[in-house]
Amino acid sequence: MVLRRIWQNAGRSAAVLLLAALIGLWLPDAAGATVVRVCLQSGISSAEFTVMEGEYEVRGGSLTASTICTAREDDVVRVVLSGSRAVIYLNDEKMGSASNDVSLLALGEDDNIIKYGKNKYRDGMAVLQNGYVLNILDMEHYLYGVVGREIGYQAPEEALRAQAIVARSYAAFSMGGKYYDVSASTASQVYGGYTAETDIGGGRIVDAVDDTADLVMYYDGDLVEAVFCSSAGGHTEDNENVWGGVAMPYLRGVPSPYDEDYHSMNWQVSLSAADLAELATTYMKRVGQSGSFGKFVRLDLSYDAAGGGDTVSGRVTEAAIIGTGATVRAQYDAIRTLLGVKSTLFEITDGSGTAAYDEVYVLNAAGNLVERPWSELYAIGSDGVKQALGEMAQTYMRSAAGLYPLSGGGQADGVTITGSGWGHGVGMSQNGAIGMAEDGYDAEDILRHYYGGDNRKLLTIAELD
């Protein structure tokens, strides 16, 4: 699963060229290689590496700096950040220091495997002065550690191939970040390093990556930002209705019927009034919204698409938790964070923000919410007759989202939310891809379905430039 990032980085080309110039230092067998910088961790003050296979040169400062020490199998390299310098230890013996970054460069043409934390990784490592730990490696080696962790090791062969091309396209699109290209988490793509290759079924992943070596997607000549999700819940969505921004021609909502055959298709969550108040308060702190939320009043939803009408899949584009002290709003994919739900493809199926109060909050002439006892509220019919709400069999409140039933003598009820899918719902649905592959579709069929946009002829699969 990836976190969407539709962007144009003015410095991307220069950064990629710089990386290309340094490939020979990072990778011993560099012919035709594309180097990816993966952020494994941030905010560290020290980092420890154990050489599992091969040999590494440890350099401080620029990559062209002289070697501080050489680490071989079973050697332990520790880098300690101290002020403006990095101190390097080999097997607990201080070897030297550097004024900024520290690089562990793989030597020779055999496999170079190094352990950091719980995982093992291929190729090179780096510790940046700002506390980032990076795994710097060949694109294909990177994909060995991504594909299985993302779509599963037992997925059909064609689904694995599709995921390999998607993951490679996404990584290639992300090249040129200031400090790194991708993270090792769902913020980019889940990456398990060399350890992921040794999981059961890892050989199938290596085969899928090798079978599609260097292949990426282009749409009308432009590299595709190949975002994807776990399950689209039966239909993917146009990117601008999930993240805002510019509509991308290859990220159009399409049916994803095979999602129905797998887990995460349907889900349901019940939220009490207290739950909703807590969610709203937490989100206010997260986004820096001042004030006090107060008591839960109702939950309003909007399904408006960026270009007018409703979203093509039925996804929510705005949610507002309304309280007596504040209204807390979230748009697009941030709604998942606000409500703690798996996707934005949902509706309220019970409660609907139903209010059951001893007191009700109403707008006064100044437009402020004020508290009034239920016993003091009246409805005026079309015939001008006034009747106490407490004497009526059923009372409704109208909002932009519809009618809400009201009743007195209790506390605010919550809501039951029923939804489908898991993730943002843009691009390829992994469950959908698995279903298509099981039904006989090949990798190209899968990719053209999910990224073909309005004109599938404009989508091409070719080697990375």
N, C-alpha and C positions, 0 to 999 in steps of 0.2 A: 504494500500500500504506500502511496506517495502523497505528500502534501503538495498541492498545486503551487506552481510558481511561473506565471506567464510574464516574462520580463525580457527586456533587451538591454544587455550590458555593453556599454560603449567600449569598455576596456577589455572585453572578452577576447577579441582577436589577438591583441598584444599579449595577453596572459597565456593564451594557448601556444603562441609562437615561442614564448619564453620557455614554457614547459617542454615543447618539442626540442629546443636547443639543449635541454638538460637531460633528455631521455637516456642518452648514453651513460650518464653518471648514475642514474637510478636503476636501470635495468641492464644486466650484463649482455643479454641477447636482444638488442634493441631494434633490429630491423623491422620496420613497419609497425612498431608498437605505439599504442595510444596510452598515455599515462593518466591514471585517475588518482586524485588525492581524496582519501576518505577520512573524515573526522571520526575518530573512535571515542574521544573524550575531550572535555574542555574544563578549564578551571583547575588544572592540576598544579601541584607544587613540586612533585617528583614523579618519575616514571621508571619502571623496572622492566627490562627485556631479557629473555633467556633464548639463546640461540639453540634451535632444535636440529637444524640441518644447514650445511653450507658455512659461509664465512662472510663477515661484515666488516667494513671499514667505518669507524666512528669519526665524523668530522664536525668541527665547530665553526660557526660563522657561515660563510658562503660555501656552496658545494665544491668550489675549487680550492678551498682552504686545505692546508696540510692535514694528514691523518693524525688524530690524537692517539688512537689505539686500534687494534684489530681484534675482533671477537670471533671465536670459533665454537664448535659444538659444545654445549653445556656451559659456556661462559655466560655470566650475568652482567649486563650493562645497566647501570643506574644513572639517571640524569636528575640532578637536583637544581631547581631554579632558585637562585639566591640573589635578590636585588636585580641588577641589570645583567647578571652573568648566569651561566649554566655550568655547573660542576659535573664532571664525568668520572664515574667510578667503574672499574672493571674488577669483578669478583671482590668487591669491597675495598680495593686499592685505588686511591685517587690518582687519575691519569692526567688531568688537566682541566682547563675551563675554556669557555667560549663567551664572546660578548653578546651573542644573540642565539639563533636557532642551532639545534644539534641534529645531525643527519646520520642515520645508520644505512649505509649503502651496501647492497648485495653484491658479492663478488662471484666470478665464475659463471659457467653456463648450466650448472646443475641446479636442482631445486634449492631455494633458500627459504627456510621456514623459521620464523621467530615467534616467540610467545609473549603476549602482553595481556595481563589480566587472566581471564579464564580461557581465552581463545588463542589459537595459533593463526599466523598470517603469512602470506607469501610476500616476497620481494622486500622493499625498503620501508623504513619507518622514519619519522621525524618528530621532534619535540620543539614546538615553537615557544618563543620567549613569553608569549601571551597566555600560555597554558594549554594550548591545543596539542593533542597527540594525533598524528596522522599516519595512516598506512598508505604508502605511495607505491602503486603497482600497475601492472599491465591490465588494460581494460578486460581482456578475456579472463584473466585470473580473478579479477573483481567479480565478474558475472558468475564464476563457479560458486562464489559464496553468497550470491543473491537469489538466483532463480528458484532453488529448492525452498529457501526460507520464505519466499514470497508466495508461490503458488502450490507448494507441497511437492514432496519427492515422488509421490505415486500418481501424479497427474498424467494423463495420456501424453504420448510422445509429441503430438502436434501442438498440444497446449503448452508443453514445455518449450518447444521451439518458438511459439508465439511470444511467450513470456521473455525468452532470451532476447528477441529482437526489440521488444518493448523496453526492457530494462536497459539495453545498450543505447537505444534512442534517447531515453530519458537522461542517462548519464552523460551522453555526448552533448545534449542540449544544455546541461548544467555546467559544462566546463567553463573555467575562467573566473571562478569566485576569488575573492581577495585572499582568503587563507586556505580554503579547501573547495572542492567541487561538490561533494555529496556527503551527507552524514550516514552513519551506520544504522539509523533507526527509521521508523515510519515517517519521520520528517522528510526523508528522501526515499530510500529503499532499504529494506531490512537486509543487513549484511552480516554474515557469520564467519567471514574469513576462511582460512584453510580448514578450520574445524568443521565448517558446514559441508565440505567435500567428503569428510570421513563419516558423515551420517549415513544411515541405511538408505540406499538408493542414490547416493552421491554420484556414482558412476553414470547414471542416467542423466544427471544434470550436466556433467562434463560433456557427455555426448551431444546434448541439445545445444550447448554453447558452441562446441566445435563445429557442429553441423551448420550453424548459422554464422560462422565467424565473420566479423566485421560488418554484418548486415544491419542497417538502420532504415527508418522510414523517412521519406520526404513527401511533402504535399505541395504540389505546384512548385517544386524546386527548393522549398524551405524545409529544414530539419524539423521533424515533429517533436513537440514536447509531449511525450507519450505517458501521460498520467493514467493511472488505473486504480481500481478499487476491488475490494474483496467480493462484494455482491451488489449489483445495481438494483436489486429488488424488483426485477421484471422490466425495467426501462431505464436507460441512462439519461443524463440531462445535458442541456447546452451549458457550456462552461460559464457563461456570463450570469447564469441563474444560480450558480453555486459560489462563485468568487467575485462576481462583478467584473468590471473591466471590459476589454475588447472581445467580441465574439470571434473565436477561432474556427475556421472553416472545417477543420478535421475533428473538432470536439463538439459534434452535434448529437443531440439525444436520439437514441435508436432503441427499438424493442430488444429486450434481453430475456427471452422466454425460458431459456434453460436454467436461469437462476432458481426457478421454482422447484427444481429437483434436488436442491442442496440446502444445507444448514444456513441459517442467517437470512432466509427469505422473509420470514414473518416474525415479528416480535411484539411484545406488549409490555408497558410499564405503567404502574399506577403511582401517582404522586399526590400526597395529601397537601392540604393547605400549608402545613408547616414545612413540608418538603420544598414546595414552590417558593415560599418565603426565604428559606435557607439558600436555595439555588440562586435566587435573585440577589440576595445579599453577597454571596460569594462572587457572583459575576460583577457586581458593582465594584468590589475591591479589585478584581482582576483588571477592569478597564479604567479604574480611577474615577468612577462616578461618585460624587459626594452625596450626602444626605442619608436618611434612614428609610428603609423600605416600608416598614410598618406591617400591617396585616394584608394577607392575600385577598384581592378582590376578584380578579378574573385573568384568564389567559386568552389573548387575541392572536390569531394567525392570519397571515396573508400568503396567497399563492400567486401573486402578480409576477409575471415574467418581465425581464428587462425591456423587451421590445413590445410589451403590451399583451393583454390576454393572460391566460394562466400558463404555468410552466408545462413543458411538454410531457413530463413524467408525473406531474402532480406533487412536486416537491415544494416545501414551504420556503418562502424567501424572506419572511420576517416574522418574528415571534416577539410578543410583548407581554411580560408578566406585570400586571398592574396591581399596585399595592396602595394602601392608604397614604403612604408618604412619598412614594416615587413610582415611576414607570420605568422598567428595565427592558431595553430593546436589544435584540441581536438580529443581524441580517445574514442571509446566505449560510455558509457552512459553519459560521460561529454559533448558529442555533444549536448545533450538537453540543457545544461546550456549555451554553446557557442551560439547557434542559437535561444534559447528561444522557442523550439518546444516541442510538447507533447510526442513524441517518436522518436526513431531512424529509424523507418520503414517509409522511405520517399524517394522521388526522386524530382529532379528539373523538373517541367513541363512547365515552361515558363521563358524566359530570359536566363537561363543557364549561368549566368555570362556574358551575352552579353555586349560587350564594345562599347560605342558610344561616341567617343572622338573628341575634337579638338586636343588634344595631346595624344600620346600613349607611354607607357613605354616598352622599349625593353632591352634585355640583351646585353651588349657590350662584347668585347673580354675578358675583365677582369672578366666577370660574374656578373657585377653590373647592376641594373635597372637604365636606363637613360631615360629622357623624350625627345620625338621627336615629332614635329608637324605632324599631319596626312598628310599634303601636301608633306612631305619629305619621305614618306614611299612608297616602291615599292615591287612588286612581280615579281619573275622571273619564267617564265613557263618552261616546259620541253624542249621547243624548244629554250630556251635561251633568249626569248624576254622579256624585262623589261616593266612593265606597272604600272602606278601610282595607288595606292589603291583607291583613290578618283574617278577614272575614271571607276572602275569596278562595275558591277551590284550588285555583292554580294561577300564579302570576309569572309573567315573563319580563325579562329585561332585553332590550335590543342593543346590539353593538355592531360595529362594522363587520364582525365575523358571523353574525347571525343572532338567533334568539337564545337566551339563557333562562331556564326555569329558576324561580326564586321561591324560597320558603322560609318561614321564620322559626325562632325558638331554638337555635343551635349555633354551631360554629360553621365557618366557611368550609364547604366540601372541597375535595381536590379534583383531579382529572385522571382519566385513563387514556393513555396514548397508544394507538395501534399503528405500527409501521412495518416497512419492508426494507430489506437491504442492510448492508453494513459498509460504511465508508461514504465518501463524498458523492459517488455515483457518476463520475465523469470518466470518459475513455473506456478502456476495456474492463469488463467485469470478469474477474478470475473464475468465479463459478460458472459464468456464462461461457467462457472459453473452454473450460473443462467439458461442459455439456455438449458444445458444438463438436469438440474433438471426438468425444465418445459416439457422436452421431455421424461421424465420417468426414467432417470438414477438416481441411488441412490448415496449417499456420497462416498461409496467405489469405484464405477465406475468412479466418477469424479476424485478422488485422484489417481487411477491407471492410468488414461489417462494422467494426467499432471505430475505425479512424477514417473511413471513406468519405464522410461528410456528404455534401450534396452531389458530389461528382467523384465517384470512386476511381475513375480513370486518372485523376490527378494524384492519387497516392501511388508512390513507387517504393520498392524495397531494393536498396542498392548498398554497395560498400560505402563506409564512412569516408568522406572526402578528407 
